[in-house]
Amino acid sequence: MLEINGPKAQIYFTNPHLPVSVDELRIHNLEVAGATADLLLIRHEYGVSVNVLRREGNVQILVAK
């Protein structure tokens, strides 16, 4: 699940997963509270990782598995 909290400037992933047919997902220019981020989600054998490719401004990126 992906949640965005604008007032707290947070991007929050809970137990990230991808559809079976998708091994990789890139998110470009995700804007939250005036900040932007580029993210890369990658499927691995035992789950999905969330990688921060770029972050400009004050935004927190949190992942809970």
N, CA, C and O atoms as a Tinker XYZ file with bonds, in Angstrom:
   260  protein
     1  N      0.837000   -1.164000    0.000000    73     2
     2  CA     0.000000    0.000000    0.000000    64     1     3
     3  C      0.898000    1.248000    0.000000    63     2     4     5
     4  O      1.942000    1.274000    0.653000    81     3
     5  N      0.488000    2.245000   -0.717000    73     3     6
     6  CA     1.170000    3.530000   -0.782000    64     5     7
     7  C      0.258000    4.587000   -0.174000    63     6     8     9
     8  O     -0.895000    4.735000   -0.577000    81     7
     9  N      0.793000    5.323000    0.805000    73     7    10
    10  CA     0.058000    6.434000    1.409000    64     9    11
    11  C      0.913000    7.686000    1.305000    63    10    12    13
    12  O      2.133000    7.632000    1.461000    81    11
    13  N      0.264000    8.812000    1.040000    73    11    14
    14  CA     0.957000   10.095000    0.986000    64    13    15
    15  C      0.295000   11.019000    1.998000    63    14    16    17
    16  O     -0.919000   11.219000    1.985000    81    15
    17  N      1.120000   11.576000    2.873000    73    15    18
    18  CA     0.637000   12.515000    3.882000    64    17    19
    19  C      1.262000   13.867000    3.568000    63    18    20    21
    20  O      2.415000   14.121000    3.918000    81    19
    21  N      0.505000   14.727000    2.913000    73    19    22
    22  CA     0.995000   16.041000    2.512000    64    21    23
    23  C      1.397000   16.920000    3.678000    63    22    24    25
    24  O      2.496000   17.476000    3.654000    81    23
    25  N      0.553000   17.078000    4.712000    73    23    26
    26  CA     0.914000   17.953000    5.823000    64    25    27
    27  C      2.207000   17.538000    6.536000    63    26    28    29
    28  O      2.945000   18.392000    7.029000    81    27
    29  N      2.481000   16.230000    6.592000    73    27    30
    30  CA     3.707000   15.744000    7.237000    64    29    31
    31  C      4.850000   15.541000    6.244000    63    30    32    33
    32  O      5.958000   15.185000    6.644000    81    31
    33  N      4.592000   15.765000    4.955000    73    31    34
    34  CA     5.595000   15.569000    3.893000    64    33    35
    35  C      6.174000   14.161000    3.954000    63    34    36    37
    36  O      7.389000   13.980000    4.042000    81    35
    37  N      5.269000   13.142000    3.905000    73    35    38
    38  CA     5.693000   11.751000    3.988000    64    37    39
    39  C      5.106000   10.920000    2.850000    63    38    40    41
    40  O      3.950000   11.081000    2.460000    81    39
    41  N      5.942000   10.031000    2.339000    73    39    42
    42  CA     5.518000    8.972000    1.424000    64    41    43
    43  C      5.732000    7.681000    2.194000    63    42    44    45
    44  O      6.845000    7.405000    2.642000    81    43
    45  N      4.684000    6.890000    2.351000    73    43    46
    46  CA     4.738000    5.734000    3.233000    64    45    47
    47  C      4.287000    4.482000    2.492000    63    46    48    49
    48  O      3.155000    4.413000    2.012000    81    47
    49  N      5.170000    3.495000    2.398000    73    47    50
    50  CA     4.846000    2.203000    1.798000    64    49    51
    51  C      4.665000    1.184000    2.918000    63    50    52    53
    52  O      5.534000    1.044000    3.778000    81    51
    53  N      3.539000    0.474000    2.910000    73    51    54
    54  CA     3.298000   -0.609000    3.856000    64    53    55
    55  C      3.249000   -1.912000    3.068000    63    54    56    57
    56  O      2.415000   -2.074000    2.177000    81    55
    57  N      4.139000   -2.834000    3.395000    73    55    58
    58  CA     4.213000   -4.129000    2.717000    64    57    59
    59  C      4.147000   -3.964000    1.197000    63    58    60    61
    60  O      3.213000   -4.453000    0.561000    81    59
    61  N      5.137000   -3.274000    0.613000    73    59    62
    62  CA     5.077000   -3.025000   -0.830000    64    61    63
    63  C      5.092000   -4.326000   -1.634000    63    62    64    65
    64  O      5.825000   -5.262000   -1.315000    81    63
    65  N      4.279000   -4.363000   -2.666000    73    63    66
    66  CA     4.250000   -5.507000   -3.571000    64    65    67
    67  C      3.902000   -5.017000   -4.967000    63    66    68    69
    68  O      3.365000   -3.924000   -5.144000    81    67
    69  N      4.218000   -5.846000   -5.950000    73    67    70
    70  CA     3.940000   -5.536000   -7.352000    64    69    71
    71  C      3.111000   -6.663000   -7.953000    63    70    72    73
    72  O      3.180000   -7.794000   -7.474000    81    71
    73  N      2.330000   -6.380000   -8.993000    73    71    74
    74  CA     1.621000   -7.451000   -9.688000    64    73    75
    75  C      2.614000   -8.475000  -10.237000    63    74    76    77
    76  O      3.765000   -8.143000  -10.519000    81    75
    77  N      2.173000   -9.693000  -10.381000    73    75    78
    78  CA     3.029000  -10.787000  -10.843000    64    77    79
    79  C      3.718000  -10.447000  -12.163000    63    78    80    81
    80  O      4.864000  -10.844000  -12.374000    81    79
    81  N      3.051000   -9.730000  -13.041000    73    79    82
    82  CA     3.599000   -9.423000  -14.369000    64    81    83
    83  C      4.549000   -8.227000  -14.374000    63    82    84    85
    84  O      5.101000   -7.891000  -15.422000    81    83
    85  N      4.752000   -7.578000  -13.227000    73    83    86
    86  CA     5.597000   -6.381000  -13.153000    64    85    87
    87  C      6.781000   -6.666000  -12.230000    63    86    88    89
    88  O      6.596000   -6.928000  -11.042000    81    87
    89  N      8.003000   -6.615000  -12.780000    73    87    90
    90  CA     9.209000   -6.845000  -11.974000    64    89    91
    91  C      9.811000   -5.554000  -11.436000    63    90    92    93
    92  O     10.552000   -5.569000  -10.454000    81    91
    93  N      9.490000   -4.439000  -12.084000    73    91    94
    94  CA    10.097000   -3.159000  -11.726000    64    93    95
    95  C      9.109000   -2.043000  -12.028000    63    94    96    97
    96  O      8.419000   -2.068000  -13.048000    81    95
    97  N      9.048000   -1.064000  -11.134000    73    95    98
    98  CA     8.172000    0.082000  -11.326000    64    97    99
    99  C      8.930000    1.345000  -10.948000    63    98   100   101
   100  O      9.466000    1.442000   -9.844000    81    99
   101  N      8.975000    2.318000  -11.862000    73    99   102
   102  CA     9.625000    3.603000  -11.602000    64   101   103
   103  C      8.562000    4.677000  -11.451000    63   102   104   105
   104  O      7.614000    4.750000  -12.233000    81   103
   105  N      8.733000    5.494000  -10.451000    73   103   106
   106  CA     7.843000    6.630000  -10.216000    64   105   107
   107  C      8.711000    7.881000  -10.306000    63   106   108   109
   108  O      9.646000    8.050000   -9.523000    81   107
   109  N      8.400000    8.753000  -11.260000    73   107   110
   110  CA     9.186000    9.960000  -11.484000    64   109   111
   111  C      8.417000   11.198000  -11.034000    63   110   112   113
   112  O      7.212000   11.311000  -11.260000    81   111
   113  N      9.125000   12.115000  -10.400000    73   111   114
   114  CA     8.572000   13.422000  -10.025000    64   113   115
   115  C      7.320000   13.328000   -9.163000    63   114   116   117
   116  O      6.357000   14.064000   -9.376000    81   115
   117  N      7.334000   12.430000   -8.198000    73   115   118
   118  CA     6.231000   12.352000   -7.245000    64   117   119
   119  C      6.338000   13.564000   -6.325000    63   118   120   121
   120  O      7.317000   13.708000   -5.592000    81   119
   121  N      5.335000   14.429000   -6.364000    73   119   122
   122  CA     5.392000   15.679000   -5.608000    64   121   123
   123  C      4.562000   15.578000   -4.336000    63   122   124   125
   124  O      3.396000   15.184000   -4.358000    81   123
   125  N      5.201000   15.948000   -3.219000    73   123   126
   126  CA     4.542000   15.947000   -1.915000    64   125   127
   127  C      4.998000   17.183000   -1.162000    63   126   128   129
   128  O      6.190000   17.351000   -0.903000    81   127
   129  N      4.075000   18.035000   -0.816000    73   127   130
   130  CA     4.354000   19.221000    0.004000    64   129   131
   131  C      5.494000   20.065000   -0.571000    63   130   132   133
   132  O      6.342000   20.552000    0.177000    81   131
   133  N      5.518000   20.237000   -1.883000    73   131   134
   134  CA     6.531000   21.062000   -2.524000    64   133   135
   135  C      7.854000   20.367000   -2.773000    63   134   136   137
   136  O      8.746000   20.953000   -3.386000    81   135
   137  N      8.007000   19.137000   -2.314000    73   135   138
   138  CA     9.212000   18.346000   -2.569000    64   137   139
   139  C      8.902000   17.327000   -3.656000    63   138   140   141
   140  O      7.736000   17.019000   -3.906000    81   139
   141  N      9.954000   16.793000   -4.314000    73   139   142
   142  CA     9.744000   15.773000   -5.333000    64   141   143
   143  C     10.693000   14.602000   -5.098000    63   142   144   145
   144  O     11.762000   14.751000   -4.506000    81   143
   145  N     10.271000   13.434000   -5.579000    73   143   146
   146  CA    11.091000   12.232000   -5.443000    64   145   147
   147  C     10.905000   11.342000   -6.660000    63   146   148   149
   148  O      9.830000   11.299000   -7.259000    81   147
   149  N     11.974000   10.631000   -7.014000    73   147   150
   150  CA    11.939000    9.564000   -8.005000    64   149   151
   151  C     12.196000    8.269000   -7.244000    63   150   152   153
   152  O     13.165000    8.169000   -6.491000    81   151
   153  N     11.335000    7.285000   -7.438000    73   151   154
   154  CA    11.427000    6.024000   -6.714000    64   153   155
   155  C     11.493000    4.855000   -7.683000    63   154   156   157
   156  O     10.965000    4.922000   -8.793000    81   155
   157  N     12.143000    3.789000   -7.256000    73   155   158
   158  CA    12.230000    2.561000   -8.044000    64   157   159
   159  C     11.851000    1.398000   -7.145000    63   158   160   161
   160  O     12.504000    1.154000   -6.131000    81   159
   161  N     10.798000    0.681000   -7.513000    73   159   162
   162  CA    10.381000   -0.514000   -6.794000    64   161   163
   163  C     10.831000   -1.725000   -7.604000    63   162   164   165
   164  O     10.577000   -1.799000   -8.806000    81   163
   165  N     11.492000   -2.667000   -6.954000    73   163   166
   166  CA    12.037000   -3.841000   -7.640000    64   165   167
   167  C     11.583000   -5.097000   -6.915000    63   166   168   169
   168  O     11.677000   -5.201000   -5.692000    81   167
   169  N     11.081000   -6.061000   -7.710000    73   167   170
   170  CA    10.681000   -7.352000   -7.155000    64   169   171
   171  C     11.930000   -8.200000   -6.914000    63   170   172   173
   172  O     12.815000   -8.279000   -7.766000    81   171
   173  N     11.985000   -8.825000   -5.751000    73   171   174
   174  CA    13.032000   -9.772000   -5.400000    64   173   175
   175  C     12.350000  -11.080000   -5.033000    63   174   176   177
   176  O     11.124000  -11.146000   -4.948000    81   175
   177  N     13.132000  -12.100000   -4.820000    73   175   178
   178  CA    12.566000  -13.411000   -4.512000    64   177   179
   179  C     11.643000  -13.374000   -3.291000    63   178   180   181
   180  O     10.628000  -14.069000   -3.256000    81   179
   181  N     12.001000  -12.560000   -2.290000    73   179   182
   182  CA    11.229000  -12.548000   -1.050000    64   181   183
   183  C     10.562000  -11.215000   -0.749000    63   182   184   185
   184  O     10.289000  -10.914000    0.414000    81   183
   185  N     10.296000  -10.418000   -1.761000    73   183   186
   186  CA     9.611000   -9.162000   -1.512000    64   185   187
   187  C      9.956000   -8.096000   -2.536000    63   186   188   189
   188  O     10.527000   -8.383000   -3.588000    81   187
   189  N      9.605000   -6.875000   -2.214000    73   187   190
   190  CA     9.819000   -5.731000   -3.103000    64   189   191
   191  C     10.618000   -4.679000   -2.338000    63   190   192   193
   192  O     10.287000   -4.337000   -1.203000    81   191
   193  N     11.677000   -4.169000   -2.977000    73   191   194
   194  CA    12.458000   -3.095000   -2.372000    64   193   195
   195  C     11.998000   -1.760000   -2.931000    63   194   196   197
   196  O     11.513000   -1.678000   -4.059000    81   195
   197  N     12.158000   -0.711000   -2.127000    73   195   198
   198  CA    11.847000    0.656000   -2.533000    64   197   199
   199  C     13.157000    1.431000   -2.493000    63   198   200   201
   200  O     13.754000    1.595000   -1.429000    81   199
   201  N     13.600000    1.904000   -3.644000    73   199   202
   202  CA    14.858000    2.638000   -3.759000    64   201   203
   203  C     14.573000    4.094000   -4.105000    63   202   204   205
   204  O     13.760000    4.383000   -4.982000    81   203
   205  N     15.236000    4.996000   -3.421000    73   203   206
   206  CA    15.103000    6.424000   -3.693000    64   205   207
   207  C     16.187000    6.809000   -4.691000    63   206   208   209
   208  O     17.376000    6.774000   -4.374000    81   207
   209  N     15.770000    7.175000   -5.895000    73   207   210
   210  CA    16.711000    7.569000   -6.935000    64   209   211
   211  C     17.067000    9.042000   -6.845000    63   210   212   213
   212  O     18.194000    9.442000   -7.137000    81   211
   213  N     16.080000    9.852000   -6.434000    73   211   214
   214  CA    16.296000   11.298000   -6.326000    64   213   215
   215  C     15.286000   11.853000   -5.340000    63   214   216   217
   216  O     14.126000   11.443000   -5.306000    81   215
   217  N     15.760000   12.799000   -4.540000    73   215   218
   218  CA    14.861000   13.488000   -3.614000    64   217   219
   219  C     15.291000   14.951000   -3.571000    63   218   220   221
   220  O     16.454000   15.260000   -3.313000    81   219
   221  N     14.348000   15.835000   -3.825000    73   219   222
   222  CA    14.603000   17.278000   -3.748000    64   221   223
   223  C     13.579000   17.875000   -2.798000    63   222   224   225
   224  O     12.371000   17.740000   -2.992000    81   223
   225  N     14.083000   18.533000   -1.774000    73   223   226
   226  CA    13.192000   19.114000   -0.786000    64   225   227
   227  C     13.077000   18.224000    0.429000    63   226   228   229
   228  O     13.776000   17.219000    0.556000    81   227
   229  N     12.188000   18.609000    1.316000    73   227   230
   230  CA    12.046000   17.934000    2.602000    64   229   231
   231  C     10.863000   16.974000    2.548000    63   230   232   233
   232  O      9.734000   17.353000    2.859000    81   231
   233  N     11.124000   15.739000    2.153000    73   231   234
   234  CA    10.088000   14.701000    2.153000    64   233   235
   235  C     10.695000   13.425000    2.742000    63   234   236   237
   236  O     11.824000   13.058000    2.417000    81   235
   237  N      9.939000   12.757000    3.606000    73   235   238
   238  CA    10.369000   11.499000    4.184000    64   237   239
   239  C      9.782000   10.362000    3.370000    63   238   240   241
   240  O      8.622000   10.416000    2.961000    81   239
   241  N     10.589000    9.325000    3.134000    73   239   242
   242  CA    10.125000    8.131000    2.446000    64   241   243
   243  C     10.306000    6.979000    3.416000    63   242   244   245
   244  O     11.427000    6.628000    3.784000    81   243
   245  N      9.191000    6.397000    3.823000    73   243   246
   246  CA     9.171000    5.367000    4.861000    64   245   247
   247  C      8.650000    4.067000    4.282000    63   246   248   249
   248  O      7.723000    4.063000    3.473000    81   247
   249  N      9.258000    2.951000    4.705000    73   247   250
   250  CA     8.842000    1.628000    4.246000    64   249   251
   251  C      8.694000    0.719000    5.460000    63   250   252   253
   252  O      9.610000    0.605000    6.274000    81   251
   253  N      7.530000    0.069000    5.578000    73   251   254
   254  CA     7.280000   -0.915000    6.630000    64   253   255
   255  C      6.933000   -2.239000    5.979000    63   254   256   257
   256  O      6.047000   -2.309000    5.127000    81   255
   257  N      7.632000   -3.284000    6.381000    73   255   258
   258  CA     7.366000   -4.616000    5.810000    64   257   259
   259  C      6.828000   -5.544000    6.871000    63   258   260
   260  O      6.544000   -6.707000    6.587000    81   259
